[in-house]
Amino acid sequence: MIRIAVIASVALCASLAAPPPAGPSDGWQRVGSGTVGGVSGMAPAAWAPERNGLADLVVVRDNSGDRESRAATVLLRPGRAPAVRELPWFGALPAGLQAIDAVPGRPGHYVAVTGGGDAFHLIVAHGRATAEGAPVALPGRLDGDSYESFALHRDSSGRTFAVWATRGSGELPAVARASSVRVGADGPEFGTVSARQEFTVPYPDRPGVRHISDLKVLTDGTVMVSSSSGPEEDDGPPTSAVYEAGRLTVNAAHDAVLRLRPRRELTPLSLFTERDNRRVEAIAVLPGGRAVWGTDDGSDGGSLRFERLGG
């Protein structure tokens, strides 16, 4: 079981607006203001070395307006206020990006996914975000599905696998799927879905809980999941939790296999109650046993918090 200790908080500011005041003592630091400033997904950037105390991130925002930001970079440096830079968008314009992950072995390349299940091949370079080609539907997508999570993982054989899930709601479980994937000139090319598993969490223990608000896969195959609930589904302030949800493995036939834990075996690694008032919608795992949680807090914008993963 992974245990977590909080890393010292870092002050964040937006490069396109006046810097916000110093962040609160609980470690959360704002990286976006208002309903257009939430963090709905994030992944490490590839253009800077990863060292303790440093992090460069690409974040996506759940926006649909023609002039609203879809992606931004967040630059964190020890002893300095990090900067948030909204990126001009080129190519097909998505509505409501919910998740993003980096393409293994291809610096600057990402796959970003909308709530409706459209996957975009995204290139972040030269201060802008470019959607290459047309979006591709996630395999197994059904009318009415709502997605908030996506992860890419390269195993020891060099093959790349994708894991994604519907968010679920209340008694309706999230449904996680996995397949091989190749990200080429024509965008993501998904293989046959080889794993499908339902998933529910014990917390948040509210009727409208989103069982999977994001997921990422560690290098050893550990699947990390965030869960959340908020005013859109329930009365009261947002609540959230992060879990070590299970493992992604590859069988002898080179197919992805998901083994997610049942609800009774799940214990939150990190838990945020109504008093914390945080809705975790994005997670990223960095080298050196570090992680970042990101929030989409509605009118309160978006915030990040560093944490450390340890064995």
N, C-alpha and C positions, 0 to 999 in steps of 0.2 A: 504493500500500500504506500502510495506517495504521500508525504506530509509536506506542509506548506508553511513558510515563514515569510512575512512581508519585508520587502526591500525598502530602503529609505525612499520617501516620496520625492518626486521631481516636479518643479514648476513648469507648466506648459503655457504656451502663448500661441496665438494665431498670427501668422505673418501678414495676413490681409486685413487685420483689424487691430484696434488698440489692445495691448496685452491685458488679460484679465488679472485680477488681484491674485496674490499668492494662494495656493491651494490649501484645502483644509488639512488638519492634522491626521485624518484617517487615511491619507495616502492617495485619494482620488484627485486627479488633476484634469481640469476641463480642456478639451481640444476642439470644441465646437459649441456654438450658441444657438438657442432656439430649436424649433422643430426640424430645421434643415441641417442641424449640426451634430446629429447623433452618429455613433459608430455602429454600423450594422454588421461589419465584417472587417477582418484585417489579416495581414500576412507580413512577414519580414521582407524588407527590401534587400536587393542583392548587390547594391553598388558600394557598400561600405563594409569594412571588416567588423566582425562581431567580437567585441571585447566586453569585459565586465563593466557595467555601468553605461554602456552605449547601446542604442537600438535605433534602427531606421525602419519605419513601418509604412506600408501602403494600406490605407483604410478606404472602405467604401461607405456610401451614405444612402439611406433609404429615401431617395427623392425622385419625383416624377415630373416636376416642372421643367420647361424648356431651358430656363436660365439657372436652375438649381444645380449645385455641385453633385457630381457622382463619385468622385474619388479625390483623395488628398494624400500627401506625404506628411509624416510626423517624424521629426528629427530630434533625438534625445542625446544630450551631451552632459557629462558630469560637470557640475558647477556652473552650468549655463541654462538659461531658460530655453527649452526646446521650441521649435517652430513648427507651425502647421501651415502647409501650403496647398491651397485648393488647386487642382489640376484642370486645365482646359481639356475638354473631351472632343475627340475626333472619331468619326465613324458612326455606326448605328447607335442610337441613343436608347439606353435601357430605362425601364421604369421600375424603380424599387429594387436596387441591388441589395442583397441580403448577406452575401458571403463571398469570400475570395481566398485563394491559396496560390502559392508560388509553384510554377512548373519546375520540378526537379531537374537540375542540369542545364537550365536555360535562363540565365540571369536576365531579369527585367520582364519575363513573361509570366502571366498569371491566367487563371481561369476564375471569372467572377460570375455569380449566379443570382438571378432575380427570384423574387418570391413566387413567381409563376413557373419557375423551373427552366428558364432560358439560360444557357451557359455561353458566356462570351470569352473569346480569346483576347486578352488584354495585354498590351505592351506599354510599360511605363518607362519612358526615357525622354531625356532632353526637356524635362519640365512639363510633360503632357502625358495624357492617357489616350491610347489609340485602340479602338476595338477593331480587330482584324476580321474581315469577312462578316458573314451573317451569324447570328446566334444559333445554337444547337439545343434541341430539347433534351433534357435529362431522360435517360431510359426509364420506362415504366411510369412516366408522368400521366396522371389522370386529371380529368376536369375537376376543379375544386381543390386540388392539392396546394399546399402552402409550404414553401421551403425557406429555411433560414440558415442552412449549414452546408458546407462543402469542404473536402480535404483531399489533397493529393499526397501519395506516398510511393516512394521508390524502394523496392525490396533488394535483397542482396544479388538477385539475378540481373538487376538493371531494369526490370520492367516497372512501369508506373501504373498505379491503381488509384481509382477515385472512390471516395466514400461520401455519401450525402444522405439526407433524411428529410422527410416531412416533419413539421414541427410538432404535430399532435396538439391536442387541446383537451384538458379535463380528463374524462374517461376514454377519450379517443387516443390511443397510443401513437407515438411517433413511429414511423417506419423507416429504418435505415437500410440502404442498399449499397452494394459495392460491385465494381467491375474494373477490368483493365481499361486503360485510356491512352491514346496517343494524341499529342497536341501538335498538329502540323499546320501547313499553310492554309488549310481549309477549316481551321478551328479544331475543337475537341472531337476526337473520333472514339466514341465509347464502344467497348466490347459488350458481349452478352452479360447481363446481370447474373452473377454467380452466387450472390449472398443477399438475403433479405431477412430482416429480423425486426420485430416490434420491440418498443422500448418505452418504459414509463419510470418516473422518479418519485421518491417519497417526499421531496421538498423542491420547490414550493408546494405546500399542501393546500392549495386553493383551487376552486372549481375550474378556473380558466388557465391553469398552468400550461406553459409551452414546454413540453418535455425535452425537446432539443432546440435550443436557440442558436447554437453553433457547435461544431465539433472539429477537432484536429487529431492527426495521427502522429505520434512521436516516432523517432527513428527505430525504436525497438518494436513498433507495432501497437503500443498502448494507445487506446482511443480515449481522448479527453472530450467531455461533453459539458456544455453549460445549459442551464434550464432557467426559466424566468416566468414571472407573472406580473401583471401591472394593471393600471386603471382601465385599459381597453377591454380587459376580460373580467375584472373583479373590482369591487370597491376596495379602497385603501391604497397605500403607497406600493411601489414595486418591491418585489422580493426576488432573490436569485440564489443559485448554487452552482458549483462546478464539481464534476465527478470524474474519477477514473472509471470509465464505463465498461471497459473490456479490452479485447485485442483484435487486431486484424492480422491474419496469417495467410500464407499461400500454400496450397496443397501440392501434391506430386504432379497434378495435372496443370499446375501454374495458374490455378483459379484462386481468386480472393475468397477468404473465409472469415466471417464475422462471428465473434463469440462475445455477446454483450451480456452483462449481468442482469439478473432479475431484480425487481424493485427491492425485495427484502434483503438483498445483499449489498445494496448501495449505501455508502456513507459520504456525505459531502466533504470534499477536501477544503472548500472555501464556501462560506454561507453568509448571505446578506439578508437581514430581516427587514421588516417595515421601518424600523428605526434607521437602518442604513439608507433606505430609499434609493436603491440602485437596481437597474434592470440590465443585467449582463447579456449582451446580444452578440459579442464577439470575443474570441480567444485566439491568442497566438503563442507559440512555443519557440523560444530562442535557444541558441547554443548555451552551454554552461549551466543547464538546469534552471533556466529562468523562464517566466511566462508573463504575459500581459493580459489583463481582462479589460474589455471595452464595453461601454454602456451606450444605450440609446434611451435617454431619459425624457423624451418628449420635449416639452417647452424648456426644460433645464439643459438641453443640448446633450453633448457626449463627453465622457470622461474616460481616462485610462488609469490603471493601477498596476504597478509591478508586483510580482510575487515570485518566490523562489520555490522550485520543486526539488525535493531531496529524498533520497532513499532511506 
